[in-house]
Amino acid sequence: MNRVFLAAAALLLAAACGADKMDPAQIIDSGVAANPDATVFPDATAPDAAVEEDAGVEESDAGEMDASEPAAPTWSQVQAVFNSRCAGCHDGRQGRWDATDHTDLINVRSDDVPLDRVEPGSAEMSFLFLKVTSAQRSVCDANALPPMDCGSRMPPPPNNAMLTQTQKNLIEEWIVAGALVD
């Protein structure tokens, strides 16, 4: 791991532990960054301290922290599910919203209940996710709404099979990761 990164991490840790009065040179000289030629922060006390141009980051260090975490699902992946399983009815025609258009989903209030269709960061507060997991009745119960306002699961029975668990997981992970559009 890059020594400059370790020195910066040590500074953050020291600040979090209440060592805000500690001289950054003491932390760096304590062995965290053993490279005396490395410039971590030209002026560590300045709020907008500039970092040396290359900041000691080597190309082999790029993305090192992200290697252990899988990438969040993309809108394109989720849209493929919606295209194949939802667009037959939810195509933006005949007064129905378009499941293949993120602008009809993200931060858009449901027509039926007091939830957004997709609430970035929260699958439990996303009516679309509740519908595909057959949990929509909980919204009606919690808001004293008639069950008919929450409708049936999506895709609806009996002709349309439920989404697979893999498809539900993909949608949930996309929402929890912030429902980002690629």
C-alpha positions in Angstrom: 0.0 0.0 0.0 1.2 3.5 -0.8 3.0 5.3 2.1 1.4 8.6 1.3 -2.0 7.0 1.6 -1.0 5.6 5.0 0.3 8.9 6.2 -3.0 10.6 5.2 -4.9 7.8 6.9 -2.9 8.3 10.0 -3.7 12.0 10.0 -7.4 11.3 9.7 -7.2 8.7 12.5 -5.4 11.2 14.7 -8.0 13.9 14.1 -10.8 11.4 14.8 -9.2 10.4 18.1 -8.9 14.0 19.3 -5.3 14.6 18.4 -6.2 17.7 16.4 -3.4 19.6 18.1 -0.8 17.0 17.1 1.9 18.1 14.6 1.3 16.2 11.4 5.1 15.8 11.1 5.1 13.8 14.3 2.6 11.4 12.8 4.5 11.1 9.5 7.8 10.7 11.3 6.4 8.0 13.6 7.1 5.4 10.9 3.8 5.5 9.1 5.5 7.2 6.1 9.1 6.3 6.2 9.9 8.1 3.0 11.5 11.4 4.1 11.3 12.8 0.5 7.5 12.3 0.3 5.5 15.5 0.5 2.1 14.5 1.9 0.6 18.0 2.5 2.6 21.2 1.8 0.7 22.9 4.6 -1.4 20.4 6.7 -3.0 23.2 8.7 -4.5 24.9 5.7 -8.1 23.8 5.1 -7.6 23.6 1.3 -4.1 22.1 1.5 -2.9 21.1 -1.9 -1.5 17.7 -2.4 1.7 17.1 -4.4 0.7 16.7 -8.0 1.2 12.9 -8.2 0.8 12.6 -4.4 3.0 9.5 -4.6 0.3 7.4 -6.0 1.7 4.7 -8.2 -0.4 3.2 -11.1 -0.4 -0.2 -9.4 -2.1 1.4 -6.4 -5.1 2.7 -8.5 -8.4 1.1 -7.4 -6.7 -0.9 -4.7 -9.4 -0.3 -2.2 -12.2 -1.1 -4.7 -10.8 -4.5 -5.6 -12.5 -6.3 -2.7 -15.9 -4.8 -3.2 -18.1 -5.8 -6.2 -19.3 -3.0 -8.4 -22.8 -1.7 -7.8 -25.4 -2.8 -10.4 -25.9 -0.3 -13.2 -29.1 1.2 -14.6 -28.4 -0.6 -17.8 -28.5 -4.0 -16.0 -31.7 -3.1 -14.1 -33.2 -1.6 -17.3 -32.7 -4.9 -19.1 -34.9 -6.6 -16.4 -37.5 -4.0 -16.7 -37.4 -4.2 -20.5 -38.0 -7.9 -20.5 -40.4 -8.2 -17.6 -42.2 -4.9 -17.1 -42.3 -2.9 -20.4 -45.2 -4.9 -21.8 -47.5 -3.0 -19.5 -45.4 -0.1 -18.1 -44.3 1.4 -21.4 -45.4 5.0 -20.8 -48.5 4.6 -22.9 -52.2 4.6 -21.9 -51.6 6.5 -18.7 -49.0 4.1 -17.3 -45.5 5.1 -16.3 -42.6 3.8 -18.2 -40.5 1.2 -16.3 -37.7 1.5 -18.9 -37.2 5.3 -18.3 -35.3 6.1 -15.1 -36.9 9.6 -15.0 -40.3 7.9 -14.5 -38.9 5.9 -11.5 -36.2 7.6 -9.5 -37.6 10.1 -6.9 -41.0 10.0 -8.5 -44.0 9.7 -6.2 -46.1 6.6 -6.7 -49.7 7.3 -8.0 -51.1 4.9 -5.4 -49.2 5.3 -2.1 -47.1 8.0 -0.2 -43.8 6.5 -1.4 -41.5 7.2 -4.3 -41.4 4.5 -7.0 -37.6 4.3 -6.4 -36.1 6.0 -3.3 -32.3 6.0 -3.9 -30.5 4.4 -1.0 -33.6 2.7 0.4 -35.2 -0.4 -1.1 -37.7 -0.5 1.9 -39.0 2.9 0.9 -39.1 2.2 -2.8 -42.7 1.1 -3.8 -41.4 -0.6 -7.0 -39.2 -2.9 -4.9 -42.0 -3.6 -2.5 -44.2 -4.6 -5.4 -41.7 -7.0 -7.0 -41.0 -8.6 -3.7 -44.8 -8.9 -2.8 -44.3 -6.7 0.3 -46.6 -3.8 -0.9 -49.3 -4.6 1.6 -47.1 -3.3 4.4 -47.4 0.2 2.9 -51.2 0.0 2.9 -51.3 -1.4 6.4 -48.8 1.3 7.8 -50.8 4.1 6.1 -54.3 2.8 6.8 -55.0 2.5 3.1 -57.3 0.0 1.5 -55.4 -3.0 0.3 -56.6 -2.4 -3.3 -54.5 0.9 -3.3 -51.4 -1.2 -3.1 -52.4 -3.6 -5.8 -50.9 -7.0 -6.5 -47.3 -8.0 -6.8 -45.5 -7.2 -10.1 -45.4 -8.7 -12.5 -49.0 -9.6 -11.7 -50.3 -13.1 -11.3 -51.4 -15.5 -12.8 -50.0 -15.0 -16.3 -46.7 -13.4 -15.4 -44.1 -15.3 -13.4 -42.4 -13.5 -10.5 -39.0 -12.1 -11.0 -36.2 -14.4 -10.1 -34.4 -13.9 -6.8 -31.4 -12.8 -8.8 -33.4 -10.1 -10.6 -34.9 -8.9 -7.2 -31.4 -8.8 -5.7 -30.1 -6.8 -8.7 -32.9 -4.2 -8.3 -32.4 -4.0 -4.5 -28.6 -3.6 -4.8 -29.1 -0.9 -7.5 -31.5 1.0 -5.3 -29.4 0.7 -2.1 -26.3 1.8 -4.0 -28.1 5.0 -4.9 -30.0 4.1 -8.1 -27.3 5.7 -10.2 -27.8 6.1 -13.9 -24.8 5.1 -16.1 
